[in-house]
Amino acid sequence: MTRVLVVGAGPTGLTAAVELNRRGVEVEIIDKRAEGSGLSRAVGITPQSLCLLYPSGVTDKLLAEGIHFREARIYRRSELGLTLPIRATPPKYGYDFILGLPQDRTEALLRETVEEAGVKVRFSTELTGLKEEESGVLATVADGKSERYDYVLGADGVHSTTRKLLDIPFPGHDLPETWSIADVNAKDWPHPETLTLCQLSRGGVVVAVPLATDRYRVISNRPDALRQLPLEMDVTKIRREGEFTISIRQVPTYNRGLVYLAGDAAHSHSPVGGRGMNVGIADAAEFAKRLAEGSLEGYSAARHREGAKVIAGSERVRKIVTSTSPMTRRLFRLALKAAALLPPVRRKIVDVLLYG
Ligand SMILES: Cc1cc2nc3c(=O)[nH]c(=O)nc-3n(C[C@H](O)[C@H](O)[C@H](O)COP(=O)(O)OP(=O)(O)OC[C@H]3O[C@@H](n4cnc5c(N)ncnc54)[C@H](O)[C@@H]3O)c2cc1C
């Protein structure tokens, strides 16, 4: 039986473990952390991810917990520019909404599924070495133990050890600005199932997204996201506040020999468009499918193409919504007005939101 080591138990690695196991491949999954992450980084789960995770039963669990985002509202400061019902006819992938669920819950449900199937995540196990041999890969972990696998999948995030051990470059650039994030409890917010985006002056943007009942994520490309929100939010508790920077990067190849890369280990971009976790889930599902079907040689080119498309799309939207150019801002306002009047324009925006 083919034996695969998955490095990293984030959403990408867990999806790979679920899908490889479901397809009858022997899989082991390790993570250097002592336990699952409590960070709710990604929120939006796209129709494509729901479709990919359906056969394993994960989607039913996600749907039972998540919030169906059915509407987006776009403001110019506090003035409403557009209300956009999120609906696509016919729905691609069988779903026509974004599902909102904090990433730690998505990971917990993926982990529960793979562990129910008999694959236990080995926490506190850090990959430190890789050596390709005649018929497999020797993987070494921090306590010095080595084991042989037929394939290794590096799903170990943006600072990937696997990528560094393979000496695969990660070209791109870092955005100069620092973004801020706050997860809060708030009561009586009038839009508990709505994605809210407010354009601020001079290229500022702030987004509010529901995480659960009375719980919201506020994120901005300026410091102190909560303070940037031009709409009144009755915050009862700040659960977490922080800052982060953004890199726009992609590896030139998704494998070297029998060792493959997926998720943030292979690509990173801004959270605008909410695609990072979702493209990692799609990488992992395609890796498992190709491995089971014997077509892994096409994996790198196919996922590189898809990753490049996602990065380009996310950058296009980020540059529009954070533009300081008066001309671009005016065109954006005109596009909102056109969308309010013309159903085909609205449909196009919803398609981008749902399907990238
Ligand atoms: C503030 C913020 C908001 C975001 N919002 C969204 C969103 O709305 N939608 C979206 O789709 N994406 C979003 N993202 C991006 C999303 O969080 C990432 O794309 C996603 O977590 C990538 O998953 P991954 O499994 O590839 O990597 P990670 O989640 O980083 O997981 C990698 C795992 O590998 C482990 N690891 C690392 N090195 C080793 C090693 N040597 N040995 C063993 N284990 C190792 C780590 O401990 C970690 O558990 C957001 C990101 C941020 C920062």
The ligand as an SDF file (V2000), in Angstrom:
LIG
                    3D

 53 58  0  0  0  0  0  0  0  0999 V2000
   -5.7530   37.3610    9.5180 C   0  0  0  0  0  0  0  0  0  0  0  0
   -5.9580   36.3240    8.4620 C   0  0  0  0  0  0  0  0  0  0  0  0
   -7.2060   36.1770    7.8810 C   0  0  0  0  0  0  0  0  0  0  0  0
   -7.4090   35.2030    6.9130 C   0  0  0  0  0  0  0  0  0  0  0  0
   -8.6490   35.0860    6.3590 N   0  0  0  0  0  0  0  0  0  0  0  0
   -8.8600   34.1440    5.4150 C   0  0  0  0  0  0  0  0  0  0  0  0
  -10.1720   33.9360    4.8360 C   0  0  0  0  0  0  0  0  0  0  0  0
  -11.1700   34.5940    5.1990 O   0  0  0  0  0  0  0  0  0  0  0  0
  -10.3190   32.9680    3.9080 N   0  0  0  0  0  0  0  0  0  0  0  0
   -9.2650   32.1640    3.5240 C   0  0  0  0  0  0  0  0  0  0  0  0
   -9.4810   31.2720    2.6790 O   0  0  0  0  0  0  0  0  0  0  0  0
   -8.0180   32.3230    4.0460 N   0  0  0  0  0  0  0  0  0  0  0  0
   -7.7890   33.2820    4.9840 C   0  0  0  0  0  0  0  0  0  0  0  0
   -6.5610   33.4140    5.5360 N   0  0  0  0  0  0  0  0  0  0  0  0
   -5.4780   32.5260    5.1160 C   0  0  0  0  0  0  0  0  0  0  0  0
   -5.5500   31.1640    5.8020 C   0  0  0  0  0  0  0  0  0  0  0  0
   -5.5540   31.3140    7.2010 O   0  0  0  0  0  0  0  0  0  0  0  0
   -4.3620   30.3150    5.3610 C   0  0  0  0  0  0  0  0  0  0  0  0
   -4.3070   30.3310    3.9490 O   0  0  0  0  0  0  0  0  0  0  0  0
   -4.4820   28.8730    5.8490 C   0  0  0  0  0  0  0  0  0  0  0  0
   -4.3200   28.7700    7.2400 O   0  0  0  0  0  0  0  0  0  0  0  0
   -3.4140   27.9930    5.1880 C   0  0  0  0  0  0  0  0  0  0  0  0
   -3.5600   26.6930    5.6520 O   0  0  0  0  0  0  0  0  0  0  0  0
   -2.3370   25.6860    5.6110 P   0  0  0  0  0  0  0  0  0  0  0  0
   -2.8630   24.4110    6.1970 O   0  0  0  0  0  0  0  0  0  0  0  0
   -1.7580   25.6560    4.2480 O   0  0  0  0  0  0  0  0  0  0  0  0
   -1.2210   26.3200    6.5670 O   0  0  0  0  0  0  0  0  0  0  0  0
   -1.3050   26.6170    8.1410 P   0  0  0  0  0  0  0  0  0  0  0  0
   -2.6960   26.8760    8.5550 O   0  0  0  0  0  0  0  0  0  0  0  0
   -0.2800   27.6420    8.4070 O   0  0  0  0  0  0  0  0  0  0  0  0
   -0.8690   25.2340    8.8060 O   0  0  0  0  0  0  0  0  0  0  0  0
    0.4690   24.7730    8.7360 C   0  0  0  0  0  0  0  0  0  0  0  0
    0.7110   23.7900    9.8790 C   0  0  0  0  0  0  0  0  0  0  0  0
    2.0260   23.2180    9.7170 O   0  0  0  0  0  0  0  0  0  0  0  0
    2.6460   23.0970   10.9820 C   0  0  0  0  0  0  0  0  0  0  0  0
    4.1030   23.0450   10.7820 N   0  0  0  0  0  0  0  0  0  0  0  0
    4.9140   24.0480   10.3840 C   0  0  0  0  0  0  0  0  0  0  0  0
    6.1810   23.6030   10.2820 N   0  0  0  0  0  0  0  0  0  0  0  0
    6.1740   22.2890   10.6320 C   0  0  0  0  0  0  0  0  0  0  0  0
    7.1850   21.2850   10.7400 C   0  0  0  0  0  0  0  0  0  0  0  0
    8.4680   21.5290   10.4490 N   0  0  0  0  0  0  0  0  0  0  0  0
    6.8300   20.0420   11.1610 N   0  0  0  0  0  0  0  0  0  0  0  0
    5.5260   19.7620   11.4600 C   0  0  0  0  0  0  0  0  0  0  0  0
    4.5300   20.6860   11.3850 N   0  0  0  0  0  0  0  0  0  0  0  0
    4.8470   21.9300   10.9670 C   0  0  0  0  0  0  0  0  0  0  0  0
    2.1630   24.3360   11.7480 C   0  0  0  0  0  0  0  0  0  0  0  0
    2.2630   24.1380   13.1530 O   0  0  0  0  0  0  0  0  0  0  0  0
    0.7120   24.4620   11.2660 C   0  0  0  0  0  0  0  0  0  0  0  0
   -0.1790   23.7860   12.1090 O   0  0  0  0  0  0  0  0  0  0  0  0
   -6.3290   34.3760    6.5100 C   0  0  0  0  0  0  0  0  0  0  0  0
   -5.0700   34.5210    7.0950 C   0  0  0  0  0  0  0  0  0  0  0  0
   -4.8750   35.4880    8.0630 C   0  0  0  0  0  0  0  0  0  0  0  0
   -3.5100   35.6470    8.6820 C   0  0  0  0  0  0  0  0  0  0  0  0
  1  2  1  0
  2  3  1  0
  2 52  2  0
  3  4  2  0
  4  5  1  0
  4 50  1  0
  5  6  2  0
  6  7  1  0
  6 13  1  0
  7  8  2  0
  7  9  1  0
  9 10  1  0
 10 11  2  0
 10 12  1  0
 12 13  2  0
 13 14  1  0
 14 15  1  0
 14 50  1  0
 15 16  1  0
 16 17  1  0
 16 18  1  0
 18 19  1  0
 18 20  1  0
 20 21  1  0
 20 22  1  0
 22 23  1  0
 23 24  1  0
 24 25  2  0
 24 26  1  0
 24 27  1  0
 27 28  1  0
 28 29  2  0
 28 30  1  0
 28 31  1  0
 31 32  1  0
 32 33  1  0
 33 34  1  0
 33 48  1  0
 34 35  1  0
 35 36  1  0
 35 46  1  0
 36 37  1  0
 36 45  1  0
 37 38  2  0
 38 39  1  0
 39 40  1  0
 39 45  2  0
 40 41  1  0
 40 42  2  0
 42 43  1  0
 43 44  2  0
 44 45  1  0
 46 47  1  0
 46 48  1  0
 48 49  1  0
 50 51  2  0
 51 52  1  0
 52 53  1  0
M  END
$$$$
